[in-house]
Amino acid sequence: MTENQPTAGEQKEIIPEEEKGTKKLISDDYNEDEFQTMLKLYEKTFNVIKENEVVKGKIVAIHGEDVLIDIGSKSDGRVSINEFNNSEELAVGQDIEVFLEKIEDKEGQLVLSKKKADSIKMWERIVDANQNGTIVQGRCLRRIKGGFVVDINGLTAFLPGSQIDTKPIRDYDEYVGKLMDFKVIKINNQIENIIVSHKVLIEESMAGQREELLKTIKKGMILKATVKAITDFGVFVDLGGLDGLIHITDLSWGRINHPSDIVKLDEEIDVYVIEFDEEKQRVYLGLKQLQSHPWDNIQEKYKVGDKVSGKVVSLTEYGAFIEIEKGIEGLIHISEMSWTQHITNPAQMVTMGQLVEAQILNIDYENRKLSLGMKQLMPNPWQSLLDRFPVGTKQKGTVCNITNFGIFVELEDGVDGLVHISDLSWTKKILDVNDFVKMGEPIEVVILGIDVANQRISLGHKQLFENPWDTLEEKYKVGTETEVKVVKPIDKGVIVELPDVVDAFIPASQFAISTLKNAGEIFKKGDTLNVRVIEFDKTNKKIVLSVIEYYKDKEQKDVDAYIEKYKLPKKFTVKDIIEKTRSYESEQIDFRIEDIIGDEIPSVNVPPVVPPAPAAEEKQPELEAPETPEAPETPAV
């Protein structure tokens, strides 16, 4: 056993190698309490740090592109100098804040970021600005759809185009690169979206002026305004914090094509307050109200009969409106455009923008309406018609229009007259005017009358021939028997033609002993019938015939042949005819043109009258002819 080895009964303390230094330090320099105190002091030199937080640090060195920062950890962190906005102002010992991404990377180094620290701090400022309404500053980087991208100390925000200014923006490009003040009006924390406004700041600065204006503005005031927007329907102006509208109709007393003809953008003008809606805070303004209305002194400038000139500003179906000066317009009705032409549309005579001359026909001062005429400046050809077309003379013309009540015949260029259907033939009941004459055909007529005042000429065609009814009265007196041809069956009977090309009528009660209700089905056009005249009315030019009266004194075989030929529904004998109780005298027979061509025909024409001598006072009948449709009331100008 060596000297240093312990005996079997001895216990020797075994001290680990790592604690030998400590034991030696304690035993040699410090006691236990002093050591613990010193250990706590040493631990305080290290900060308690966590990842993904902004920490404070100090620049300890700058080496090229790297900045060494001490954040109180066991080692220093490195940050690229490019992450500093003012890198030239960096200095050793400067306190800064950085974002701790990782306490230790693969190489055991701290991972720090100055940009992220600035972004977090700036986002906190943005949130605070949104909550408290504080102003932030930013720079417009570039235009995008709907607005601008704005840089606010590294954060990207959106500035809508509608939030740039209270006035419409003329040139958006002038804002690119511009440094401006903003208010944060909306943020989204999840996607870190920011919307800012510069317009809000302008509105706030003008709020006092707007409130003062709202308190003092009244109808009839004249205010200063700046044109801020021009639309098709009017002009929006800025009254100083309060917008107002000038409708296009309140810009000028005269007609204008577009508001831009009167005012320009950003122009300063005086405006008249027409109305102020306090509830909606809307102001309606006028520009023309600053000037007197042109109609106020029209009596001094224009009189009935004066010749005026103006520009065509509107065309309607009933005429053309002529502006003889700003705010004064007159209507030239289509009936006042030509003495002879039948004008159906004013475009036949004038065009938009055309300068025309006219005569003042009437001035309605109360309703501010002016009636004008063009034809009054030309000689009236109707005044000389009586000389050129004396009543009773024969004239040649051309069919220029066919209607259901007659034909219009052109006697010369622009002068035509009406031949009523009743004046086409003495003896024929015209079923279709087109069967009697065709469009464009030459025709000879007689002048029956001229109405100069209403510009109507009444013509006749049958008057070219002698009235045959004087001789027909003797030939077809009551009791005369003859053969006729069916022309047209109607509800009340059948129209037939006598040998002299004269139309007559057989009532439905005169075909059999009982009235036929279906004469139109039994008798066809072109069928022949034996008849007896039972009425001749020379005045009304009416001949009434009867079939059963013809067979009253005939043999039974003739009656049977008649019944068999037309397949009459009920047989009868000569005796039945004689004993027939219902006589012709007991029924009313009316044979009219309306029965043939319908009820839409005008009354039988009465020739217009030649203007009577001044001493004559008796009112003459007027020609029944189509009239120009009455124009609607002239709108107030």
C-alpha positions in Angstrom: 0.0 0.0 0.0 1.4 3.3 -0.9 1.5 6.3 1.3 -1.2 8.2 -0.5 -3.8 5.5 -0.7 -6.6 5.8 1.9 -7.1 3.1 4.4 -10.0 0.8 4.3 -11.8 2.8 7.0 -11.3 6.2 5.5 -13.8 8.1 3.2 -12.2 10.3 0.5 -14.4 13.0 -1.3 -14.3 12.7 -5.1 -14.6 16.1 -6.9 -15.6 16.2 -10.6 -13.1 17.8 -12.9 -15.5 20.5 -14.0 -16.1 21.6 -10.4 -12.5 21.6 -9.4 -12.0 25.1 -10.8 -15.1 26.4 -9.0 -14.1 24.8 -5.7 -10.7 26.2 -6.1 -12.1 29.7 -7.0 -14.4 29.6 -4.1 -11.9 28.3 -1.7 -9.2 30.6 -2.9 -10.9 34.0 -3.8 -14.7 34.0 -2.9 -16.9 32.3 -0.5 -20.2 30.7 -1.7 -22.4 33.8 -1.1 -20.0 36.1 -2.9 -19.9 33.7 -5.9 -23.7 33.6 -6.3 -23.9 37.4 -6.1 -21.3 37.7 -8.9 -23.1 35.1 -11.0 -26.3 37.0 -10.9 -24.6 40.2 -11.9 -23.1 38.5 -14.9 -26.4 37.1 -16.0 -27.9 40.6 -16.0 -25.6 41.6 -18.8 -27.7 39.4 -21.2 -31.2 40.6 -22.4 -34.2 38.3 -22.4 -35.0 38.1 -26.2 -37.6 36.3 -28.3 -37.8 35.6 -31.9 -40.2 37.6 -34.2 -40.1 40.7 -32.1 -38.6 44.2 -32.5 -35.6 44.6 -30.1 -33.3 47.4 -29.3 -29.7 47.3 -30.2 -26.5 49.3 -30.6 -24.2 49.6 -33.6 -20.8 48.2 -32.5 -19.1 48.1 -35.9 -19.5 48.9 -39.6 -17.6 46.7 -42.0 -18.2 47.4 -45.7 -21.7 46.3 -46.5 -22.4 44.9 -43.0 -23.5 46.6 -39.8 -22.8 44.7 -36.6 -25.4 45.2 -34.0 -25.4 44.2 -30.3 -28.8 43.3 -29.0 -27.5 42.0 -25.7 -27.2 38.4 -26.9 -24.2 36.1 -26.6 -23.2 37.2 -30.1 -23.7 40.2 -32.4 -26.0 40.3 -35.4 -25.3 41.4 -38.9 -27.7 43.7 -41.0 -27.0 44.8 -44.6 -26.3 48.5 -44.9 -28.8 48.5 -47.8 -31.7 48.1 -45.3 -31.0 51.6 -43.9 -32.6 54.6 -45.5 -29.9 57.0 -44.3 -26.9 54.7 -44.4 -24.5 57.7 -44.6 -25.7 58.9 -41.2 -24.9 55.6 -39.4 -22.3 55.7 -36.6 -20.8 53.2 -34.1 -22.6 53.5 -30.8 -25.9 54.6 -32.4 -29.0 53.0 -30.8 -31.4 51.4 -33.3 -34.4 49.0 -33.4 -34.2 45.8 -35.4 -36.5 42.8 -36.0 -35.2 39.5 -34.5 -36.0 36.8 -37.1 -33.9 34.0 -35.5 -31.8 33.8 -32.4 -29.5 31.3 -34.1 -29.3 30.2 -37.7 -27.4 27.1 -39.0 -24.1 28.9 -38.5 -25.1 30.0 -35.0 -25.5 33.6 -36.0 -28.3 36.0 -35.1 -30.7 36.9 -38.0 -31.8 40.5 -37.8 -33.8 42.9 -40.2 -34.0 46.6 -40.1 -36.6 46.8 -42.9 -39.0 44.6 -41.1 -38.6 46.5 -37.9 -39.4 49.8 -39.8 -42.5 48.1 -41.4 -43.9 47.0 -38.1 -43.3 50.3 -36.5 -44.9 52.0 -39.5 -47.9 49.7 -39.5 -48.5 50.6 -35.8 -48.4 54.3 -36.9 -50.9 53.6 -39.6 -53.3 51.8 -37.2 -52.9 54.7 -34.8 -53.5 57.2 -37.6 -56.7 55.3 -38.7 -58.0 55.3 -35.1 -57.1 58.8 -34.2 -57.3 60.6 -37.6 -53.7 61.8 -37.6 -52.1 62.8 -40.9 -49.5 60.6 -42.6 -47.2 61.6 -45.5 -46.5 59.5 -48.6 -45.4 59.7 -52.2 -47.4 58.7 -55.2 -45.3 56.1 -57.0 -47.4 55.1 -60.1 -50.8 55.1 -61.6 -52.9 52.0 -61.6 -56.5 51.2 -62.5 -58.7 53.4 -60.4 -56.0 55.4 -58.6 -52.4 55.5 -57.4 -49.9 53.3 -55.5 -48.6 55.4 -52.5 -45.4 54.7 -50.5 -45.7 55.5 -46.8 -42.3 54.9 -45.3 -41.9 51.5 -46.9 -45.6 50.5 -46.7 -47.7 50.4 -49.9 -51.1 52.1 -49.8 -53.9 52.7 -52.4 -55.2 56.2 -53.2 -58.5 56.0 -55.2 -58.9 58.6 -58.0 -62.0 59.9 -56.3 -60.1 60.7 -53.1 -57.4 62.9 -54.6 -59.2 66.2 -54.7 -62.7 67.7 -54.4 -62.3 68.9 -58.0 -62.3 66.6 -61.0 -58.7 65.6 -62.0 -57.7 66.9 -65.4 -54.2 65.3 -65.6 -53.5 62.3 -63.3 -49.9 62.1 -64.4 -49.0 65.3 -62.6 -49.4 63.5 -59.3 -46.8 60.7 -60.0 -43.8 61.3 -57.7 -45.6 63.9 -55.7 -45.3 64.0 -51.9 -48.7 64.5 -50.2 -50.4 64.4 -46.9 -53.1 61.8 -46.4 -55.6 60.5 -44.0 -56.0 56.7 -43.5 -59.6 56.0 -44.2 -59.5 52.2 -44.2 -57.1 49.3 -43.2 -57.3 45.5 -43.4 -55.0 44.0 -40.7 -55.1 40.5 -42.2 -53.8 41.4 -45.6 -52.2 44.7 -44.5 -54.2 46.7 -47.0 -54.3 50.5 -46.6 -56.6 53.0 -48.3 -55.8 56.7 -47.9 -57.4 60.0 -48.9 -56.2 63.5 -49.7 -59.7 64.7 -50.5 -60.8 64.4 -46.8 -58.1 66.9 -45.7 -59.4 69.4 -48.3 -63.0 68.9 -47.2 -62.0 69.4 -43.6 -60.2 72.6 -44.4 -63.3 73.9 -46.2 -65.8 72.6 -43.6 -66.0 76.0 -41.9 -66.6 77.8 -45.2 -69.3 75.3 -46.2 -71.1 75.6 -42.9 -71.1 79.4 -43.1 -72.4 79.2 -46.7 -75.2 76.8 -45.7 -76.4 79.3 -43.1 -76.4 82.3 -45.3 -77.4 81.0 -48.8 -80.8 82.1 -50.0 -82.9 82.1 -53.2 -82.1 85.1 -55.4 -78.5 85.5 -54.2 -75.6 86.1 -56.6 -72.5 84.1 -55.8 -69.0 83.5 -57.1 -68.4 80.0 -58.4 -65.8 77.9 -60.2 -66.7 75.5 -63.0 -65.6 72.0 -61.8 -67.4 69.7 -64.2 -69.3 69.9 -67.5 -71.9 67.2 -68.4 -74.4 66.9 -71.2 -77.2 68.0 -68.9 -75.5 70.9 -67.2 -72.6 72.3 -65.3 -71.4 71.6 -61.7 -69.7 74.5 -59.9 -67.9 74.9 -56.6 -69.3 77.6 -54.4 -66.5 77.2 -51.9 -67.0 73.9 -50.1 -70.5 73.4 -51.6 -71.3 72.2 -55.0 -74.2 73.5 -57.2 -75.8 72.6 -60.5 -76.6 74.8 -63.4 -79.0 72.9 -65.7 -78.5 73.3 -69.4 -81.8 75.1 -69.7 -80.6 77.7 -67.2 -77.4 78.6 -69.0 -78.9 80.7 -71.7 -82.2 82.1 -72.9 -81.5 80.7 -76.3 -80.9 77.1 -77.4 -77.4 75.6 -77.0 -76.0 72.3 -78.2 -73.8 71.7 -75.2 -72.9 73.5 -71.9 -69.3 73.7 -73.0 -70.5 76.3 -75.6 -71.2 78.7 -72.7 -68.6 77.9 -69.9 -65.2 76.4 -69.7 -63.6 74.2 -67.0 -62.1 76.1 -64.0 -63.7 79.3 -65.2 -64.9 81.7 -62.5 -68.4 82.9 -63.0 -71.3 84.7 -61.3 -74.3 82.5 -60.6 -77.9 83.1 -59.5 -79.4 81.0 -56.7 -82.7 79.6 -58.2 -83.5 77.2 -55.3 -81.8 75.8 -52.2 -83.0 72.5 -50.7 -82.0 72.7 -47.0 -82.9 69.1 -46.3 -80.8 67.6 -49.0 -78.3 70.6 -49.0 -78.6 70.9 -52.8 -78.2 74.2 -54.6 -79.8 74.9 -58.0 -78.2 77.7 -59.9 -78.8 79.7 -63.1 -76.7 81.8 -65.4 -79.3 83.2 -67.7 -81.2 84.7 -64.8 -78.5 87.3 -64.5 -79.8 88.8 -67.8 -83.2 90.1 -68.7 -85.5 87.8 -70.7 -85.5 88.7 -74.5 -89.3 88.6 -74.4 -89.4 91.5 -71.9 -89.0 94.1 -74.6 -90.2 92.2 -77.7 -93.0 94.7 -78.3 -90.4 97.3 -79.0 -88.6 95.1 -81.6 -91.2 93.1 -83.5 -94.7 93.6 -84.8 -97.2 91.5 -86.7 -96.4 91.6 -90.4 -92.7 92.3 -89.9 -90.2 90.3 -92.0 -87.6 88.4 -89.9 -84.9 85.9 -90.5 -83.5 83.2 -88.3 -82.0 79.7 -88.0 -83.9 76.5 -88.0 -83.3 75.0 -84.5 -86.0 72.3 -84.3 -88.1 70.2 -86.7 -91.3 68.5 -85.6 -94.0 66.7 -87.5 -96.2 69.8 -87.5 -93.6 72.5 -88.4 -90.2 74.1 -87.8 -89.0 76.3 -85.0 -86.9 79.3 -86.1 -84.7 81.2 -83.7 -84.8 84.9 -84.7 -82.6 85.9 -81.7 -81.3 84.2 -78.5 -84.4 83.3 -76.4 -87.0 84.2 -79.1 -88.2 81.4 -81.3 -91.2 81.2 -83.6 -93.1 78.3 -85.2 -93.6 78.0 -89.0 -96.5 75.5 -89.3 -96.4 73.2 -92.3 -99.6 74.9 -93.5 -97.7 78.2 -93.7 -94.8 76.9 -95.7 -96.3 76.8 -99.2 -99.4 78.1 -101.0 -99.6 75.1 -103.3 -97.6 72.2 -102.1 -99.1 69.6 -99.7 -96.4 69.6 -97.0 -96.6 66.6 -94.8 -93.1 67.0 -93.2 -91.3 70.3 -92.7 -88.1 68.6 -93.9 -89.6 68.9 -97.4 -89.0 72.7 -97.2 -86.3 73.4 -94.6 -83.3 71.7 -92.9 -81.7 72.0 -89.5 -79.5 75.0 -89.2 -80.8 76.6 -92.4 -81.3 80.3 -92.4 -84.8 81.2 -93.5 -86.9 84.3 -93.9 -90.5 84.5 -92.6 -93.2 86.9 -91.8 -94.7 87.4 -88.3 -98.3 86.2 -88.3 -99.1 86.5 -84.6 -97.4 87.4 -81.3 -98.8 85.8 -78.1 -97.2 88.0 -75.4 -98.8 86.2 -72.5 -97.6 82.7 -73.5 -94.5 83.9 -75.3 -95.4 82.3 -78.6 -94.6 83.5 -82.0 -96.3 82.3 -85.2 -94.4 82.7 -88.5 -95.1 82.1 -92.1 -92.9 81.5 -95.2 -95.5 81.5 -97.9 -96.7 85.0 -97.0 -93.4 86.3 -98.5 -94.5 84.9 -101.9 -97.4 85.8 -104.2 -100.6 83.7 -103.4 -101.4 81.8 -106.6 -104.9 81.1 -105.3 -105.8 84.8 -105.7 -105.5 84.3 -109.5 -107.2 80.9 -109.7 -110.6 82.4 -110.3 -109.1 84.0 -113.4 -107.4 80.9 -114.6 -110.0 78.4 -113.7 -113.5 80.0 -113.9 -116.4 78.1 -112.3 -118.2 76.0 -114.8 -115.3 75.6 -117.2 -114.0 72.3 -118.5 -110.4 71.5 -117.5 -107.9 68.7 -118.1 -105.9 67.3 -115.3 -104.1 64.2 -114.0 -105.2 61.8 -111.2 -102.7 62.4 -108.4 -104.5 60.6 -105.5 -107.3 58.1 -105.0 -109.3 57.8 -101.8 -112.4 55.9 -100.8 -114.4 59.1 -101.1 -113.1 60.4 -104.4 -110.1 61.4 -106.5 -107.8 64.3 -106.4 -106.9 65.8 -109.8 -103.9 68.0 -110.4 -104.8 70.9 -112.7 -101.3 72.5 -112.7 -98.1 72.2 -110.7 -99.2 72.4 -107.0 -102.9 73.0 -107.7 -105.3 70.2 -107.4 -109.0 69.7 -106.6 -111.3 66.9 -105.4 -113.8 65.0 -107.5 -116.2 63.5 -104.9 -117.3 59.9 -105.5 -120.9 61.2 -106.0 -119.6 63.5 -108.8 -118.0 60.7 -110.8 -121.1 59.3 -112.5 -124.8 60.2 -112.9 -126.0 56.6 -112.9 -123.3 54.3 -111.5 -122.9 53.6 -107.8 -119.0 53.4 -107.7 -118.1 50.3 -105.8 -114.3 50.8 -106.1 -112.8 54.1 -107.3 -109.8 52.2 -108.7 -112.1 50.5 -111.1 -113.3 53.8 -112.4 -109.9 55.5 -112.8 -106.2 54.8 -112.3 -103.4 56.9 -110.7 -101.6 59.1 -113.3 -104.4 58.9 -115.8 -105.5 62.1 -117.6 -109.1 63.0 -116.9 -111.4 65.8 -117.9 -113.3 67.7 -115.2 -115.6 70.7 -114.6 -114.8 73.4 -112.1 -117.7 73.3 -109.6 -116.3 75.8 -107.1 -113.2 77.5 -105.6 -112.7 78.3 -101.9 -109.8 80.7 -101.9 -109.8 81.1 -98.1 -109.4 77.4 -97.4 -107.6 76.7 -100.6 -110.0 74.1 -101.9 -111.2 73.3 -105.4 -114.3 71.2 -106.0 -114.4 69.3 -109.3 -116.9 67.2 -111.1 -116.7 64.5 -113.8 -120.3 63.6 -114.4 -121.1 67.3 -115.1 -119.3 66.8 -118.4 -122.5 64.9 -119.5 -126.1 65.7 -119.5 -128.2 64.5 -116.5 -129.9 61.3 -117.8 -132.4 61.2 -115.0 -134.8 63.4 -116.9 -135.2 60.7 -119.7 -134.9 57.8 -117.2 -138.0 59.0 -115.4 -140.1 58.3 -118.4 -138.4 55.1 -119.4 -138.5 53.5 -116.0 -141.7 54.8 -114.5 -143.5 52.6 -111.9 -144.8 49.4 -113.4 -142.2 49.1 -116.1 -140.8 45.6 -116.5 -137.2 44.9 -117.6 -134.3 42.6 -117.2 -131.4 43.5 -114.9 -127.9 42.1 -114.1 -126.8 41.5 -110.5 -123.9 43.9 -109.6 -123.4 43.4 -105.8 -125.5 41.6 -103.1 -125.7 43.4 -99.8 -127.4 42.8 -96.4 -130.5 44.7 -97.3 -130.9 43.3 -100.8 -129.1 43.3 -104.2 -127.6 46.1 -106.3 -128.5 45.5 -110.0 -127.8 47.2 -113.3 -130.5 48.3 -115.7 -129.9 48.2 -119.5 -129.0 51.9 -119.6 -126.0 51.2 -117.2 -128.1 52.6 -114.4 -127.8 51.1 -110.9 -131.0 50.1 -109.1 -131.9 48.2 -106.0 -134.0 45.1 -105.2 -134.9 44.9 -101.4 -134.5 41.5 -99.8 -138.3 41.4 -99.3 -139.0 41.6 -103.1 -137.5 38.2 -104.1 -140.1 35.9 -102.6 -143.3 36.0 -100.5 -141.1 36.0 -97.3 -137.9 38.1 -96.9 -134.7 36.4 -98.0 -132.0 36.6 -95.3 -129.3 35.1 -97.5 -129.8 36.9 -100.7 -126.0 37.3 -101.0 -125.6 33.5 -101.2 -128.4 32.9 -103.6 -127.8 35.6 -106.2 -124.2 36.0 -107.6 -122.6 38.8 -109.6 -123.7 38.6 -113.2 -127.0 36.7 -112.7 -130.0 38.1 -114.6 -133.4 38.7 -113.1 -136.8 39.9 -114.5 -138.1 42.8 -112.4 -140.8 45.4 -112.2 -140.1 49.1 -111.2 -141.9 49.8 -107.9 -140.3 53.2 -107.1 -138.5 55.9 -109.1 -137.1 58.8 -107.1 -135.6 61.4 -109.4 -134.5 63.7 -106.6 -132.4 61.1 -104.8 -131.6 59.3 -108.0 -133.0 56.0 -106.7 -134.8 53.2 -108.6 -136.3 50.4 -106.6 -137.3 47.1 -108.3 -139.3 43.9 -107.3 -139.1 40.3 -108.6 -142.3 39.1 -107.1 -144.2 42.1 -108.5 -143.0 41.0 -111.9 -144.4 37.4 -111.4 -147.7 38.6 -109.9 -149.5 38.3 -113.3 -147.4 35.6 -114.8 -148.1 31.9 -115.2 -147.2 29.4 -112.5 -144.6 27.7 -114.7 -142.7 31.0 -114.9 -142.7 31.2 -111.1 -141.6 27.6 -110.8 -138.8 28.1 -113.2 -137.6 31.2 -111.2 -137.7 29.2 -107.9 -135.9 26.2 -109.5 -133.2 28.4 -111.2 -132.1 30.1 -108.0 -132.9 27.2 -105.6 -135.1 29.4 -103.4 -135.6 27.8 -99.9 -139.5 27.9 -100.0 -141.8 27.4 -102.9 -144.8 29.7 -103.6 -147.5 30.2 -106.1 -148.9 33.1 -108.1 -151.9 33.1 -105.7 -149.5 33.4 -102.8 -147.9 36.4 -104.4 -151.3 38.0 -104.9 -152.4 37.3 -101.4 -149.2 38.4 -99.9 -150.2 40.6 -97.0 -146.9 42.4 -96.7 -146.8 45.1 -99.3 -143.9 47.2 -100.5 -145.6 50.4 -99.2 -145.4 49.1 -95.6 -141.5 48.9 -95.5 -138.9 51.5 -95.6 -136.3 51.1 -98.4 -133.1 53.1 -98.2 -130.6 52.7 -101.0 -127.5 54.7 -100.2 -123.9 54.8 -101.3 -122.9 53.8 -97.8 -124.6 50.4 -98.4 -122.1 49.8 -101.1 -118.8 51.0 -99.9 -119.2 51.2 -96.1 -119.9 54.0 -93.6 -116.5 55.7 -93.6 -117.4 57.9 -96.6 -117.8 61.6 -96.0 -121.1 63.4 -96.7 -122.1 64.0 -100.3 -120.0 66.8 -101.6 -121.3 70.4 -101.7 -119.3 72.5 -104.2 -117.2 75.2 -102.5 -118.3 78.7 -103.1 -116.5 81.4 -105.0 -115.9 84.3 -102.5 -119.1 86.4 -102.6 -119.3 90.1 -103.2 -118.7 92.3 -100.2 -122.4 93.0 -99.7 -123.2 89.3 -99.4 -123.6 88.1 -95.8 -125.0 84.6 -96.2 -122.6 81.9 -95.0 -121.8 79.4 -97.7 -121.1 75.7 -97.2 -117.6 74.4 -97.3 -116.1 71.6 -99.4 -115.8 68.3 -97.6 -112.2 67.4 -98.3 -109.4 66.0 -96.1 -107.9 68.7 -93.9 -104.3 69.1 -92.7 -104.1 67.6 -89.2 -104.3 70.2 -86.5 -100.9 70.8 -85.0 -100.4 70.5 -81.3 -100.2 73.7 -79.3 -96.9 75.5 -79.9 -94.6 74.9 -76.9 -93.7 77.9 -74.9 -90.2 79.2 -75.7 
